[in-house]
């Protein structure tokens, strides 16, 4: 079983974001970049599948610039076998990203492609389904657990009130969310081994982005809270404020 995992380099979710001078992007100075957390789930899922089978290869692919090599090395340190950097511009246009990934994956033709359900920066949840459409493969999204069964993949997703089970014929595309696949920590041995694993750089087959950011701004500061009293005696005043000032009753 050869598996391709599509990953993305994103700002650390604990980074304090500042808007850049042009007002259309974040200020990158002092920002730490990491492998998108949901993509970590996808890498972990691929590694477990390979370990259970006792054979196969896990390849991680990303679209980005040379700085994205660090992100790929993180996945290699976790246990992936090889990496491919598609050198090209990263845009908020999910379709442009999906097309660049599809051009690479179409040639490799793996039976299973995994992605995180969404990237931690743009949070669009688009690239996985778009990629599946371009590859003409079935797709399951927000999958918390899955297993291979003959020539199919059985996917489980948490939905309101229960679990949804979907069976897809291979080859397929699956996007992974938090659930069964808690990512492992890279060991010192894995980090050292990652330096020797193959990382190939190719020019991405990009298409013009049809989406651009016109302006970006931080959310307004929240107003200070108000303490209306203590104990049961404060309830009438609280109800009055909710009804007359907050207009929620």
Secondary structure, DSSP 4 states (H G I P E B T S, - for coil): -EEEEE--EEE-TTS---B-TTSSSB--TT--EEE-HHHHHHHHHHHHHHHHHT--EEEEEEEE-GGGHHHHHHHHHHT-SEEEEEES---S-HHHHHHHHHHHHHHH--SEEEEESS-TTT----HHHHHHHHHT-EEEEEESEEEEETTEEEEEEEETTEEEEEEEESSEEEEE-SSS-PPPPPPHHHHHHHTTS-EEEEE--------------PPPPPPPP----SSGGGHHHHHHHHHHTS---
